[in-house]
Amino acid sequence: MNSIQIKLSLGLFISLTLSFAYLWQTTNDSIRSLSEDYVLQHLKHDAESILNAIKIDNLNNVTLNLQQIEPVYLRPFSGQYFQIKTNTSMIRSRSLWDQELLTPNMAVGKQKSIYLTGPKKQALIVMIYGFKKQGQHFTIAVAEDLSPVLASQQAFQYRYGYTVGFLLIFLISCQIIILRLNFHPFKQIQKQITKLRQGELDQLDTHVPEEAIDLVREINHLLAALENRLQRSRNALGDLAHALKRPLTVIQQLTESDELKSQPESRHAIQKQTTNMQGIMQRVLKQARLAGDSVVILKFNAREELPELINVLQSMYQEKSLSIEYTITGKELVDIDREDMMELLGNLLDNACKWAQSRVKITIENSQFLHIQIEDDGPGISEVNRTKLIERGTRLDEMKEGHGLGLSIVKYMVQQYDGKLKLDRSNTLGGLTVHITIIN
């Protein structure tokens, strides 16, 4: 999971869930504590009223003045109960009917709250007090049914849960919207990089969020550095070519001298080698243009450029009367520098025409992948020699004109565009098939 948006949304969801869970637990405990405190205060007041209602006669008999007792304690199973214990007797509220609260004796001045199950199996909270009146020790237990409180608390929990769920969904949705809005500039940067690769831009726009400005500046700095390095390389190769041009011219002039004219074999060998050297210089200079004349590239239009290239090759090999067929499908514009494509197709077609007997076939499919296939009806190559053929400088027939650099240059160019080069036998024409696949 490498998406920053997903990580932030997940982090927010977890933090909000934990926060709401803690808040829910804290609120629930607080409400229950407040409710029980209120009930306990009420029970304390009732215990004092019950104590006041206790009457002790001269014989130490304990009775209860019911007129001072709250009516709710006189109604059977009303949910509020009391129980009075002495050393010798026990008095229970009528609401308990014949039930008994299992409560411990409490020392004078002490009090304690406990939870019990009531006569109707309801949850009770019981407050137990130790009193002394007229020399006698009393343990008074006053209880109240917590079921209404618990029901109200449960209703609150449901409402709170619904509210929290809605807020959680709302906040996550807001977070996603905010993230998408704030990540929109990064989408723009991605589009600009695509345009940069396609040659529509030469620099990235620096009007971006502060978090991305350093990245954009570094990319622009890298582009400028690469352009400068490329320009220096082209200048150096150009200087080398010009430096060699004069010595080659002198050598070519020497071949016209009378001394060499009298030695036709040596003269022919020198002329051939100087021609080869000039060809190598031209190829090296073309390789220097692999990245184009600048960061901005001129795209190759297959339907416009390929017919012209075929006409040139048919003129070069007119003695063969070659039939060069081509098929183009998909997009017209290829996202590769025009000079690179001309160099690549020129090398491949020149090689195919050189070995073909009468037919050459080229297929270009330009969609998600750029797929180029060039076939000829020549003698073909054995599987062992196909690997050797694309090694730099290797030629399988030294009698043929060429420097053995054509396919190795093609291989180098394909590698620059992260493509794949494959040699095979043509199923339709019987000669060599060259397959090239490049991701657009």
DOSESE-70074 format. One record per residue (C-alpha): residue number from 1; x, y, z; residue in one letter. Coordinates in Angstrom, 3 decimals. Layout:
BEGIN
REC    n      east     north        up  res
REC  NUM         X         Y         Z    a
...
***
This chain:
BEGIN
REC    n      east     north        up  res
REC    1     0.000     0.000     0.000    m
REC    2     2.014     2.969    -1.316    n
REC    3    -0.811     5.486    -1.724    s
REC    4    -0.350     8.506     0.561    i
REC    5    -4.061     9.270     0.290    q
REC    6    -5.014     5.764     1.461    i
REC    7    -2.482     5.890     4.301    k
REC    8    -3.751     9.282     5.496    l
REC    9    -7.392     8.210     5.255    s
REC   10    -6.656     4.964     7.096    l
REC   11    -4.693     6.842     9.754    g
REC   12    -7.533     9.317    10.233    l
REC   13   -10.089     6.489    10.402    f
REC   14    -8.088     4.630    13.073    i
REC   15    -7.390     7.762    15.139    s
REC   16   -11.011     8.921    14.951    l
REC   17   -12.300     5.442    15.801    t
REC   18   -10.012     5.220    18.854    l
REC   19   -10.884     8.784    19.901    s
REC   20   -14.626     8.210    19.566    f
REC   21   -14.355     4.858    21.379    a
REC   22   -12.497     6.506    24.267    y
REC   23   -14.976     9.391    24.303    l
REC   24   -17.890     6.924    24.224    w
REC   25   -16.482     4.947    27.157    q
REC   26   -15.677     8.089    29.144    t
REC   27   -19.081     9.624    28.488    t
REC   28   -20.854     6.364    29.307    n
REC   29   -18.958     5.977    32.588    d
REC   30   -19.553     9.617    33.476    s
REC   31   -23.294     9.420    32.810    i
REC   32   -23.588     6.194    34.821    r
REC   33   -21.566     7.686    37.662    s
REC   34   -23.669    10.851    37.698    l
REC   35   -26.895     8.826    37.575    s
REC   36   -25.812     6.556    40.401    e
REC   37   -24.596     9.509    42.480    d
REC   38   -28.008    11.080    42.089    y
REC   39   -29.721     7.820    43.121    v
REC   40   -27.371     7.406    46.099    l
REC   41   -28.127    10.947    47.299    q
REC   42   -31.807    10.128    47.047    h
REC   43   -31.309     6.874    48.982    l
REC   44   -29.362     8.711    51.684    k
REC   45   -32.262    11.118    52.119    h
REC   46   -34.700     8.181    52.331    d
REC   47   -32.493     6.375    54.864    a
REC   48   -32.548     9.431    57.118    e
REC   49   -36.343     9.610    56.773    s
REC   50   -36.643     5.901    57.691    i
REC   51   -34.376     6.474    60.708    l
REC   52   -36.656     9.272    61.865    n
REC   53   -39.700     6.983    61.447    a
REC   54   -38.245     4.357    63.802    i
REC   55   -39.948     4.327    67.246    k
REC   56   -38.542     2.576    70.313    i
REC   57   -40.851     2.032    73.320    d
REC   58   -39.924     1.526    76.971    n
REC   59   -39.507    -2.197    76.406    l
REC   60   -37.014    -1.521    73.579    n
REC   61   -39.480    -2.767    71.005    n
REC   62   -38.806    -1.296    67.582    v
REC   63   -41.717    -0.088    65.434    t
REC   64   -42.028     2.003    62.302    l
REC   65   -44.311     4.980    61.740    n
REC   66   -45.535     4.241    58.204    l
REC   67   -46.969     7.753    57.891    q
REC   68   -43.392     9.076    57.667    q
REC   69   -42.458     6.580    54.964    i
REC   70   -42.611     7.426    51.274    e
REC   71   -45.646     5.703    49.650    p
REC   72   -43.409     4.079    47.036    v
REC   73   -41.992     1.804    49.773    y
REC   74   -45.507     0.634    50.669    l
REC   75   -46.366    -0.565    47.143    r
REC   76   -45.324    -4.205    46.459    p
REC   77   -42.394    -4.590    44.059    f
REC   78   -42.335    -0.851    43.341    s
REC   79   -38.601    -0.882    42.647    g
REC   80   -37.641     0.945    45.856    q
REC   81   -37.012    -1.050    48.982    y
REC   82   -35.630    -0.777    52.517    f
REC   83   -34.647    -3.162    55.232    q
REC   84   -33.912    -2.455    58.934    i
REC   85   -31.850    -4.887    60.975    k
REC   86   -31.228    -4.824    64.690    t
REC   87   -29.542    -7.330    66.919    n
REC   88   -32.854    -9.106    67.528    t
REC   89   -35.241    -8.176    64.717    s
REC   90   -35.670    -7.180    61.059    m
REC   91   -38.166    -4.814    59.492    i
REC   92   -38.716    -4.919    55.696    r
REC   93   -40.598    -2.498    53.475    s
REC   94   -43.919    -3.692    52.125    r
REC   95   -42.479    -3.272    48.632    s
REC   96   -40.167    -6.222    49.372    l
REC   97   -43.190    -8.359    50.234    w
REC   98   -41.598   -11.479    51.741    d
REC   99   -38.175   -11.056    50.087    q
REC  100   -34.990   -10.216    51.925    e
REC  101   -32.005    -8.135    50.902    l
REC  102   -28.802   -10.028    51.627    l
REC  103   -26.832    -7.178    53.130    t
REC  104   -24.040    -7.208    55.703    p
REC  105   -24.279    -5.466    59.083    n
REC  106   -22.704    -2.043    59.124    m
REC  107   -20.895    -0.421    62.055    a
REC  108   -22.221     2.832    63.439    v
REC  109   -21.211     5.776    61.269    g
REC  110   -20.152     3.581    58.354    k
REC  111   -21.810     3.310    54.938    q
REC  112   -21.370     1.212    51.822    k
REC  113   -22.959     0.852    48.387    s
REC  114   -23.377    -2.550    46.732    i
REC  115   -25.206    -4.067    43.759    y
REC  116   -27.804    -6.803    44.246    l
REC  117   -30.466    -8.621    42.258    t
REC  118   -33.976    -7.512    43.249    g
REC  119   -37.199    -9.431    43.862    p
REC  120   -38.078    -9.248    40.181    k
REC  121   -34.533   -10.078    39.072    k
REC  122   -33.876    -6.438    38.406    q
REC  123   -30.547    -4.717    39.032    a
REC  124   -30.536    -2.896    42.384    l
REC  125   -28.143    -0.401    43.834    i
REC  126   -28.169    -0.650    47.622    v
REC  127   -26.906     1.889    50.158    m
REC  128   -26.179     0.445    53.624    i
REC  129   -25.800     2.686    56.680    y
REC  130   -24.919     2.021    60.330    g
REC  131   -26.928     4.152    62.771    f
REC  132   -27.406     4.341    66.546    k
REC  133   -30.672     5.617    68.038    k
REC  134   -31.675     5.626    71.647    q
REC  135   -28.838     3.294    72.510    g
REC  136   -29.732     0.703    69.839    q
REC  137   -27.668    -0.177    66.772    h
REC  138   -29.468    -0.229    63.416    f
REC  139   -28.341    -1.319    59.934    t
REC  140   -30.550     0.350    57.364    i
REC  141   -30.332    -0.786    53.718    a
REC  142   -32.119     1.288    51.104    v
REC  143   -32.306     0.007    47.504    a
REC  144   -33.540     1.309    44.172    e
REC  145   -34.089    -0.395    40.845    d
REC  146   -31.467     0.735    38.293    l
REC  147   -33.370    -0.689    35.304    s
REC  148   -34.826     2.702    34.196    p
REC  149   -31.388     4.295    34.498    v
REC  150   -29.766     1.474    32.540    l
REC  151   -32.498     1.653    29.875    a
REC  152   -31.948     5.411    29.497    s
REC  153   -28.208     4.832    29.354    q
REC  154   -28.632     2.171    26.654    q
REC  155   -30.875     4.508    24.629    a
REC  156   -28.198     7.178    24.951    f
REC  157   -25.557     4.681    23.780    q
REC  158   -27.585     3.894    20.667    y
REC  159   -28.064     7.580    19.869    r
REC  160   -24.435     8.264    20.550    y
REC  161   -23.370     5.310    18.382    g
REC  162   -25.501     6.507    15.456    y
REC  163   -24.145    10.033    15.840    t
REC  164   -20.549     8.827    16.038    v
REC  165   -21.015     6.594    12.995    g
REC  166   -22.451     9.472    10.979    f
REC  167   -19.673    11.835    12.101    l
REC  168   -17.038     9.210    11.292    l
REC  169   -18.364     8.732     7.756    i
REC  170   -18.761    12.497     7.327    f
REC  171   -15.226    13.283     8.517    l
REC  172   -13.651    10.522     6.417    i
REC  173   -15.575    11.779     3.363    s
REC  174   -14.412    15.340     4.064    c
REC  175   -10.861    14.035     4.470    q
REC  176   -10.993    12.226     1.120    i
REC  177   -12.380    15.330    -0.619    i
REC  178    -9.751    17.568     1.000    i
REC  179    -6.954    15.156     0.097    l
REC  180    -8.092    14.908    -3.510    r
REC  181    -8.312    18.672    -3.810    l
REC  182    -4.866    19.118    -2.264    n
REC  183    -3.336    16.294    -4.309    f
REC  184    -4.705    17.784    -7.537    h
REC  185    -1.486    19.812    -8.106    p
REC  186     0.442    16.522    -8.058    f
REC  187    -1.848    15.242   -10.827    k
REC  188    -0.965    18.398   -12.740    q
REC  189     2.727    17.696   -12.196    i
REC  190     2.204    14.163   -13.531    q
REC  191     0.477    15.570   -16.638    k
REC  192     3.307    18.061   -17.123    q
REC  193     5.889    15.276   -16.896    i
REC  194     3.936    13.376   -19.573    t
REC  195     3.946    16.502   -21.755    k
REC  196     7.635    16.911   -21.006    l
REC  197     8.292    13.367   -22.221    r
REC  198     6.199    14.011   -25.331    q
REC  199     8.090    17.218   -26.092    g
REC  200     5.278    19.683   -25.399    e
REC  201     7.145    21.271   -22.454    l
REC  202    10.787    21.857   -21.603    d
REC  203    10.381    22.705   -17.889    q
REC  204     7.881    21.984   -15.111    l
REC  205     5.667    24.751   -13.767    d
REC  206     6.910    25.991   -10.378    t
REC  207     3.468    27.254    -9.282    h
REC  208     2.904    24.224    -7.047    v
REC  209     2.269    23.673    -3.312    p
REC  210     5.134    24.395    -0.961    e
REC  211     5.586    20.682    -0.227    e
REC  212     6.306    19.963    -3.908    a
REC  213     8.287    23.068    -4.892    i
REC  214    11.677    21.541    -3.951    d
REC  215    10.918    18.400    -5.970    l
REC  216     9.882    20.429    -9.036    v
REC  217    12.967    22.637    -8.785    r
REC  218    15.241    19.606    -8.538    e
REC  219    13.594    18.043   -11.601    i
REC  220    14.010    21.292   -13.547    n
REC  221    17.618    21.506   -12.380    h
REC  222    18.197    17.903   -13.500    l
REC  223    16.636    18.633   -16.902    l
REC  224    18.884    21.658   -17.340    a
REC  225    21.948    19.641   -16.309    a
REC  226    21.079    16.814   -18.715    l
REC  227    20.522    19.293   -21.527    e
REC  228    23.898    20.915   -20.844    n
REC  229    25.627    17.542   -20.684    r
REC  230    23.953    16.438   -23.911    l
REC  231    24.942    19.653   -25.623    q
REC  232    28.558    19.252   -24.491    r
REC  233    28.601    15.675   -25.803    s
REC  234    27.243    16.759   -29.194    r
REC  235    29.726    19.617   -29.353    n
REC  236    32.596    17.274   -28.496    a
REC  237    31.540    14.770   -31.166    l
REC  238    31.101    17.597   -33.659    g
REC  239    34.570    18.912   -32.864    d
REC  240    35.992    15.409   -33.277    l
REC  241    34.253    14.986   -36.623    a
REC  242    35.592    18.312   -37.866    h
REC  243    39.051    17.479   -36.549    a
REC  244    39.074    14.208   -38.527    l
REC  245    37.503    15.714   -41.608    k
REC  246    40.670    17.446   -42.803    r
REC  247    42.985    14.408   -42.419    p
REC  248    40.434    12.264   -44.269    l
REC  249    40.246    14.866   -47.034    t
REC  250    44.036    14.840   -47.340    v
REC  251    44.025    11.028   -47.530    i
REC  252    41.310    11.107   -50.198    q
REC  253    43.368    13.618   -52.209    q
REC  254    46.395    11.376   -51.933    l
REC  255    44.420     8.578   -53.594    t
REC  256    44.291    10.780   -56.709    e
REC  257    48.068    11.069   -56.848    s
REC  258    49.965     9.406   -59.697    d
REC  259    51.871     7.178   -57.278    e
REC  260    48.674     5.532   -55.989    l
REC  261    46.990     5.443   -59.405    k
REC  262    49.743     3.115   -60.459    s
REC  263    48.798     0.828   -57.528    q
REC  264    45.055     0.275   -58.014    p
REC  265    44.714    -2.312   -55.237    e
REC  266    46.234    -0.069   -52.559    s
REC  267    44.330     2.918   -53.905    r
REC  268    41.033     1.013   -53.739    h
REC  269    41.772    -0.225   -50.193    a
REC  270    42.550     3.308   -48.973    i
REC  271    39.431     4.725   -50.601    q
REC  272    37.293     2.002   -49.073    k
REC  273    38.693     2.558   -45.566    q
REC  274    38.290     6.355   -45.734    t
REC  275    34.705     5.851   -46.895    t
REC  276    34.163     3.484   -43.987    n
REC  277    35.610     6.010   -41.549    m
REC  278    33.314     8.721   -42.862    q
REC  279    30.338     6.373   -42.441    g
REC  280    31.365     5.570   -38.862    i
REC  281    31.654     9.290   -38.090    m
REC  282    28.162     9.910   -39.412    q
REC  283    26.721     7.050   -37.370    r
REC  284    28.421     8.238   -34.163    v
REC  285    27.083    11.738   -34.728    l
REC  286    23.579    10.329   -35.199    k
REC  287    23.915     8.375   -31.960    q
REC  288    24.618    11.653   -30.189    a
REC  289    21.080    12.730   -31.145    r
REC  290    19.429     9.849   -29.274    l
REC  291    17.787    12.298   -26.883    a
REC  292    16.920    14.764   -29.620    g
REC  293    18.304    18.254   -30.155    d
REC  294    16.823    19.306   -26.806    s
REC  295    14.448    18.080   -24.144    v
REC  296    11.604    18.979   -26.511    v
REC  297    11.299    16.274   -29.151    i
REC  298     9.764    16.289   -32.603    l
REC  299     7.508    13.260   -32.885    k
REC  300     7.674    10.740   -35.701    f
REC  301     4.598    10.612   -37.932    n
REC  302     4.581     7.087   -39.340    a
REC  303     2.091     7.707   -42.157    r
REC  304     4.022    10.721   -43.449    e
REC  305     7.640     9.696   -42.871    e
REC  306     7.619     5.984   -43.752    l
REC  307     6.599     6.311   -47.436    p
REC  308     9.412     8.835   -48.037    e
REC  309    11.935     6.540   -46.371    l
REC  310    10.735     3.623   -48.512    i
REC  311    11.113     5.708   -51.701    n
REC  312    14.714     6.506   -50.772    v
REC  313    15.511     2.843   -50.168    l
REC  314    13.869     1.723   -53.407    q
REC  315    16.030     4.249   -55.239    s
REC  316    19.144     2.942   -53.490    m
REC  317    18.307    -0.679   -54.399    y
REC  318    16.581    -0.041   -57.733    q
REC  319    18.563    -2.833   -59.381    e
REC  320    16.630    -5.317   -57.217    k
REC  321    13.196    -3.859   -58.058    s
REC  322    12.204    -4.422   -54.431    l
REC  323     8.582    -4.551   -53.315    s
REC  324     8.434    -2.855   -49.889    i
REC  325     5.041    -3.257   -48.229    e
REC  326     4.002    -1.477   -45.058    y
REC  327     1.055    -1.593   -42.650    t
REC  328     0.401     1.054   -39.972    i
REC  329    -2.258     0.685   -37.278    t
REC  330    -3.093     2.765   -34.199    g
REC  331    -1.953     6.302   -33.537    k
REC  332    -0.110     8.220   -36.248    e
REC  333     2.303    10.046   -33.918    l
REC  334     4.925     7.897   -32.221    v
REC  335     6.164     9.211   -28.834    d
REC  336     9.796     8.858   -29.918    i
REC  337    12.115    11.486   -31.325    d
REC  338    11.783    11.721   -35.119    r
REC  339    15.540    11.517   -35.678    e
REC  340    15.779     8.405   -33.517    d
REC  341    12.940     6.683   -35.389    m
REC  342    14.423     7.615   -38.761    m
REC  343    17.775     6.226   -37.633    e
REC  344    16.198     3.057   -36.239    l
REC  345    13.945     2.336   -39.240    l
REC  346    16.670     3.385   -41.661    g
REC  347    19.123     0.857   -40.248    n
REC  348    16.568    -1.950   -40.155    l
REC  349    15.135    -1.325   -43.633    l
REC  350    18.586    -0.831   -45.131    d
REC  351    19.654    -4.181   -43.706    n
REC  352    16.442    -5.867   -44.946    a
REC  353    16.801    -4.393   -48.459    c
REC  354    20.462    -5.398   -48.568    k
REC  355    19.643    -9.071   -47.985    w
REC  356    16.188    -9.311   -49.567    a
REC  357    15.675   -10.908   -52.955    q
REC  358    12.491    -9.119   -53.964    s
REC  359    10.234    -8.381   -50.952    r
REC  360    10.418    -6.473   -47.677    v
REC  361     7.497    -6.095   -45.312    k
REC  362     7.174    -3.636   -42.410    i
REC  363     4.385    -3.539   -39.830    t
REC  364     3.976    -0.741   -37.252    i
REC  365     1.371    -1.055   -34.513    e
REC  366     1.187     2.016   -32.262    n
REC  367    -1.175     1.683   -29.296    s
REC  368    -0.250     1.031   -25.685    q
REC  369     2.932    -0.528   -27.026    f
REC  370     4.894     0.459   -30.120    l
REC  371     5.488    -2.767   -32.013    h
REC  372     7.676    -2.772   -35.146    i
REC  373     8.191    -5.849   -37.303    q
REC  374    10.405    -5.895   -40.414    i
REC  375    10.654    -9.030   -42.605    e
REC  376    12.556    -9.899   -45.779    d
REC  377    12.696   -12.850   -48.159    d
REC  378    16.457   -13.180   -47.937    g
REC  379    18.423   -16.244   -46.841    p
REC  380    17.739   -15.603   -43.142    g
REC  381    20.095   -16.355   -40.257    i
REC  382    20.623   -19.408   -38.135    s
REC  383    19.549   -19.246   -34.489    e
REC  384    23.168   -19.319   -33.309    v
REC  385    24.173   -16.374   -35.500    n
REC  386    21.198   -14.191   -34.510    r
REC  387    22.773   -13.392   -31.155    t
REC  388    26.129   -12.633   -32.778    k
REC  389    24.510   -10.357   -35.326    l
REC  390    23.459    -7.710   -32.807    i
REC  391    26.870    -7.588   -31.150    e
REC  392    28.716    -4.399   -31.963    r
REC  393    30.789    -4.651   -35.138    g
REC  394    29.810    -8.224   -35.992    t
REC  395    29.068    -9.029   -39.653    r
REC  396    28.194   -12.456   -40.914    l
REC  397    29.184   -11.723   -44.511    d
REC  398    32.292    -9.608   -44.920    e
REC  399    31.655    -9.370   -48.685    m
REC  400    28.556    -7.247   -48.116    k
REC  401    28.968    -3.478   -47.813    e
REC  402    28.477    -2.148   -44.272    g
REC  403    30.231    -1.683   -40.973    h
REC  404    28.451    -4.225   -38.824    g
REC  405    27.101    -1.392   -36.669    l
REC  406    23.521    -1.227   -37.970    g
REC  407    21.800    -3.717   -35.708    l
REC  408    24.039    -2.965   -32.727    s
REC  409    23.041     0.704   -33.040    i
REC  410    19.403    -0.373   -33.256    v
REC  411    19.859    -2.500   -30.131    k
REC  412    21.439     0.449   -28.300    y
REC  413    18.613     2.792   -29.302    m
REC  414    15.930     0.288   -28.279    v
REC  415    17.613    -0.094   -24.884    q
REC  416    17.554     3.683   -24.429    q
REC  417    13.758     3.561   -24.710    y
REC  418    13.465     0.498   -22.399    d
REC  419    12.347    -1.654   -25.318    g
REC  420    13.047    -5.184   -26.492    k
REC  421    14.728    -6.399   -29.686    l
REC  422    14.223    -9.920   -31.027    k
REC  423    15.460   -11.650   -34.197    l
REC  424    13.561   -14.567   -35.696    d
REC  425    12.748   -16.299   -38.973    r
REC  426     9.888   -14.852   -41.011    s
REC  427     6.934   -17.205   -41.287    n
REC  428     5.563   -15.397   -44.356    t
REC  429     8.669   -14.387   -46.360    l
REC  430    11.152   -16.952   -45.097    g
REC  431    14.013   -14.558   -44.356    g
REC  432    14.882   -12.579   -41.224    l
REC  433    12.253   -10.967   -38.992    t
REC  434    13.183    -8.180   -36.574    v
REC  435    10.719    -7.563   -33.729    h
REC  436    10.908    -4.380   -31.638    i
REC  437     8.570    -3.598   -28.731    t
REC  438     8.653    -0.271   -26.864    i
REC  439     6.215     0.857   -24.147    i
REC  440     4.623     4.198   -25.056    n
***
